[in-house]
Each structure stands twice: as structure tokens, then as C-alpha cells.
Amino acid sequence: MKTSLRALNAVNFFMADVQGGLGQFLGIYLQARQWSPAEIGVVMTIGGLAGMLATAPLGALVDYTKAKRTLVIVASFAITLASLVILFVPGFITVAVTQAVSGIAGAAIGPALAGITLGLVGQKHYTHRVGRTQAFNHAGNVTAAVLAGGLGYAFGIGAVFAVLAAMAVASAISVAWIDPKRIDYRTARGLAEGAGNSKSAWSTLVTCAPLLVLAATLALFHLGNAAMLPLLGQSQAALGASNPSAFTGATIVIAQLTMVPMAILAARLAEARGYWIVFLLALLALPVRGALAAFLDGPFALGPVQVLDGVGAGLLSVAVPGLVARILNGTGHVNVGLGAVMTMQGVGASLSPSLGGLVAGKFGYAASFLALGGIAVIALALWIVARPITAEACRGEAVAR
């Protein structure tokens, strides 16, 4: 078991760079080829929408199949190949198609790794283990960002593609070291020993009030959050104030370094006080982040804005899969439930670049940060008002049957 758990940590470390494809570097890569903020936002939205539509069905596939390790490997190489195509054929249609492929493949990785983790450690130890794996995930993002930013500064943005390919190979090797015999496939889908599925996945999801509140809150959060970092990088590139590859790498490093302790804190806080307070802290960070990004100029915005990004994203990286697993424990539909919640996250995240790009193009980058931060206030208000609905679930008791 120790070997499989160490391999799981390694998968999360290397997969951190792979799952998002080019991520924030795509914006500056396309901007260097004279793409407008609106055009960049559209292709990012296409990728997000494709992933959004695929996430719930892929979550159902993860619940059904025992080939979870294979699914992770195939998805990681699909993202890498799609990203490499952009390097050689950076046209609008090509980029749009490859972003759709990356979005779909990336949508499979989250539920698959969650299912593998739950199947290895069980419900009792899941929150603690997710805290550890997410810490490794964020550390992997830091490493990849440092490599991509440094190599991009020295050799150009094309070096980012090489880093992505190397991480994909390393993640595939790590997945192979996870012993499939150690995975309890009933536990991996949240099905108790000897139990059967009493309700269909669709019926379970649409009648579970805490899950619906969680999904709506996350959709609003990601609508406000997803475009902030790309726009921050684009605003610096537009000012010509710094090397765009190095600046984007630095923004990722600061955020991900913050996420490492935040992931560990989220697990401990959830076990000690429940999930509600974890979500509250994460949601509070985003409106402040938007305001600082709007009013702080140049590189001075980098530190505080990205620290707050690390606070919010680091807490949620543990709290979301942990809370979904608790809500749907015993139903046999944990991974499709996680896929459904990630779909709603994708709705917000996929629309965010288009919204932020349009506002930035018409009113400037500062206005776009304020608009995105205002959406985060709505997410915070919803979470507070809906506390009576989520209180029992946030204490860690299974509420869906």
C-alpha cells in the first residue's frame, strides 16, 4: 500500500502541469501572435465548455470502469499532443479544436484521480489523503511554473511545451506504479460493502439539495476567478513591463506556493470544524483579490493578488472533492457527483475568460478585475444564506440516499 500511496503523490505532482494543458501560458503565447483579448477569451471558453459538457459523463465512466489508471494516462497524453499542435499550427480553428480536446481530456483526470484515491484509502481517511495529494499537486505546479518561466525566459515560450511533455511522461510512469489490486472499486465510487444502488445517478444528483447549493456556489466562484490570472498576465504584457513568460511563471509560483500549506490546512480544518468554514474562507479571498488587482499597478499587484489566489484555490482543492464524497457517501455515485459539480465549475470557468476579456477590451483591465470580484461577492452571499441547507453535509454526514 505504501508504494501505491507514494505513486499517487507522484501522479498528483506531475499531473499538476499536465491537466490544465498550457494554462495561463496560452494567453501570452497567443497574444504574442497578435491575438486580441476577446479572441483569446473565446478559445479558452471553447475548451472550458467542452470540458464542462464531458465532465459528468466522464465521472459516470469513472464510477463504472476499473480502468481508472488507463484513463488517467490516455487523458494526459491527449492533452500533451493537443498542446503541441498549437506550437506548429497556431490558427484560430486549430487552437479552438485542440482546446476542446484538452478540455475533455482534462475533465477525465479529476474524477479518475479522486476515484483512485477514495478506492485506496476509503472514506475515513479520504480528507486527510486529499490534503496530502493536493499539496503534492500544488508543489508540482510550482516546479513546472519555475521550469516553464525560467526556460521560457531563456529560450522563448516554446520551452513551455517541452516542460508539459516531460511532465506527461513522468505522470504516466507514476500511474503505472499504483497497484490496481489495492484499489477497492466499490469504495472508489462511494458504495458501501454489500449495498446496491437504490437510486439512479440522475435522481441522486437532482434531488440532493446540499450538492445543488455547492454546485451553484462553485459556478459563481469560478466565473469570478478563472479569468483573473490570465488577465493579470495579459495586462503586464500589454504594458510591456516585464518578460511575459517570466511574469506568468512568477504568478503561478506565488499562488501555488501558497496553496501547499492551504491544502494541508483545509484538510485539518475540515476534520476539526467541518467544511462550511473552509468554503467561507475561500470565498472571502476572491472579492479582495479582485479589488487589489484593480487598484495595484504593475508588478506590485503580483504578490498580494496571487497569495489570495493561493488561499482560495488551495482551500477548495481539498474541500470540493472531500465534501462531495461526504454528501454522496453510500450512493455509489460519488464520481459522477464530483463530475457534475466540476461541470458547474466549468460553466463558470469557461464563461469567465470571455466575460473578463470583453470587459477588459471595452473598459480596461481594472474594470474587468472589479467585475469579476463582484461576481465573487454573489457566491459568498449564496453560501452564507444557504447555510441551513448545507450545515448537516458540511459536518461530514452522508445526506443523499
VENMOTA-V654402 format. One record per pair of residues at least 4 apart in sequence whose C-alpha atoms are under 6 Angstrom apart, sorted by sequence separation. I is the first residue (numbers start at 1). J is the second residue. D is the distance in whole Angstrom. If there is no record, write none. Layout:
I	J	D
I	J	D
//
This chain:
11	15	6
12	16	6
15	19	6
22	26	5
27	31	6
31	35	5
45	49	6
48	52	6
51	55	6
54	58	6
61	65	6
85	89	6
86	90	5
95	99	6
99	103	6
102	106	6
111	115	6
115	119	6
118	122	5
121	125	6
122	126	6
130	134	6
141	145	6
144	148	6
145	149	6
146	150	6
147	151	6
148	152	6
151	155	6
152	156	4
187	191	5
222	226	5
231	235	6
243	247	6
244	248	6
252	256	6
253	257	6
259	263	6
262	266	6
265	269	6
266	270	6
269	273	6
270	274	4
292	296	6
297	301	6
301	305	6
302	306	6
309	313	6
310	314	5
313	317	6
316	320	6
319	323	6
325	329	6
333	337	6
335	339	6
342	346	6
346	350	6
352	356	6
353	357	6
354	358	6
356	360	6
357	361	6
359	363	6
360	364	4
363	367	6
382	386	6
387	391	6
390	394	6
393	397	5
30	35	6
152	157	5
186	191	5
236	241	6
270	275	5
296	301	5
360	365	5
328	334	6
152	159	5
237	244	6
118	126	6
151	159	6
293	301	6
360	368	5
86	95	6
325	334	6
359	368	5
148	160	5
356	368	5
233	248	6
82	98	5
289	305	5
289	308	6
79	102	5
285	308	6
285	312	6
75	105	5
282	312	4
72	109	6
68	112	6
258	307	6
266	315	5
50	100	5
54	104	6
58	108	6
62	112	6
255	306	5
259	310	5
263	314	5
47	99	4
51	103	4
55	107	5
59	111	6
254	306	6
255	307	5
258	310	5
262	314	5
263	315	5
43	96	5
47	100	4
50	103	6
51	104	4
262	315	6
50	104	6
255	309	6
256	310	6
48	103	6
255	310	4
259	314	4
263	318	6
47	103	5
51	107	5
21	79	6
120	183	5
119	183	5
119	184	5
119	185	6
327	393	6
119	187	5
119	188	4
329	398	5
118	188	5
326	396	5
328	398	6
331	401	6
327	398	5
294	366	4
326	398	5
327	399	5
328	400	5
115	188	5
294	369	5
290	369	5
291	370	6
290	370	6
290	373	5
80	165	6
287	373	4
19	106	5
287	376	6
76	168	6
153	245	6
152	245	6
153	246	6
149	245	5
149	246	4
283	380	6
73	172	5
149	249	4
145	249	5
142	253	5
142	256	6
138	256	5
276	394	5
275	394	5
274	394	5
16	137	5
274	395	5
138	260	6
13	136	5
222	345	6
226	349	5
9	133	5
12	136	6
13	137	4
16	140	6
17	141	6
12	137	5
16	141	5
135	260	4
219	344	5
223	348	4
227	352	5
14	140	6
63	189	5
215	341	5
219	345	4
222	348	5
223	349	5
226	352	6
227	353	5
13	140	4
218	345	5
222	349	5
135	263	6
220	348	6
215	344	6
219	348	5
223	352	5
131	263	5
201	333	6
131	264	5
131	267	5
192	330	5
128	267	6
190	329	5
191	330	5
127	267	6
190	330	5
191	331	6
191	332	4
190	332	5
189	332	5
189	333	6
190	334	5
189	334	5
18	164	6
224	372	4
224	373	6
18	168	6
224	375	5
224	376	5
14	167	5
221	376	5
15	171	6
14	171	5
221	379	6
220	379	5
11	171	5
217	379	5
11	174	5
10	174	6
11	175	6
7	174	5
7	177	6
7	178	6
4	178	4
4	179	6
210	389	6
210	390	5
131	318	6
130	318	6
127	322	5
24	230	5
111	335	6
63	335	6
59	335	5
60	336	4
59	336	4
56	336	6
59	339	5
56	339	4
55	339	5
56	340	5
55	343	6
52	343	4
52	346	5
48	346	6
49	350	6
48	350	4
45	350	4
45	351	6
41	353	5
42	354	6
41	354	4
41	357	6
38	357	5
37	357	5
38	358	6
//
